[in-house]
Amino acid sequence: MNFFFTLYAWPLEKPIVISEFYDFQLDNPRSTDEVNQVKEFLQKAYIEEYCLKNFIPKGFSQDACQKLMDFTKEIAVNELKDFLSSFSLLNLDDQYAKRFEISSELSTDELLEAISKVWIIARYSKEKENSVIKQSYEDITNEWKNIDKLRKAFNELNQSRPSEILKSFTYLLSLLISNTDYLGQTFLIDGDGYSLAVVGTNKNNLSANFSSSYVAPLRQLRNKESFNKLSWLCFPSAKENLVSMFQLLDRAFQNGHTEKLIYIATLLRTISYEISDEKIKLLLLTSIIELLLTHNPDSGRFNIEDSISKQFNLKAGLLMYRHAQDIEVDKSEKIKTIKDDLKTIYDLRSKVAHGN
């Protein structure tokens, strides 16, 4: 299987490239085997999770468990029906998507089949993956007697595999396309899609996201209720930004910034997915801004810590001010708020870094 599951669902007439440089694509399942793999995944990560089958505590009677699962399964099935019958509400101009709208009653299995065909997967190159593994295998074979070199070879394998790069890459891409508050989430399902017992705090829960990003706005639109905007975790809302950002990132890769950007992407994944300590998260997130905006000062002329702090506050503040959306706020008040917030962030970062 040379693809990962995503949180996105939408009919795609053809694959959408998200990186020509790495040969990454978003696509629908195209073969019977792929549809069946997606269907099996959705059965567990959506239907069974929604029915609480994975989480019902011990001690519940069999009858009580069955009633609870039947009730929640009905909710899950109704959400699938709502989505599959309402593509035109989310995007009036997508004629291809309208072909997949359903109007008749379908069984649960038929609904799963229908949504599996329009679920979006993230593809990477199987050929490139195999090539990297083959080369790394040769390196590992040559170094098996030297434990340090062997460990280094294994680390390089993990970092250079297209599948691992794709996982990290989507964290960076998700940050850039988010149109609401970004809390470290990725549109890629980095894990099984339902388990919550992980080290980090941002592991994706498919059923929760589907309900909030697709079903809730659909029902508001159907009832002509007002809401702010579709989330970037709803594909029709994200598509335009995805295409725009992939072009910018590919240009940066081609201009020699690959190592730095993938390093940042890997840090974002580590922060979001593998670390639960808020202090370490703050330290690493601040280091990303420092990496992008500051330079190493002349130690003979400046206090290094003081100089980097000033660069951080000035440059990050300028960027935040230029991209702030609350333009009706008084400018002097906005500048002061940004300045105070950045000073607090950097002071906290310094305390963590120095063990205070």
Disulfide bonds with the S-S distance in Angstrom:
none
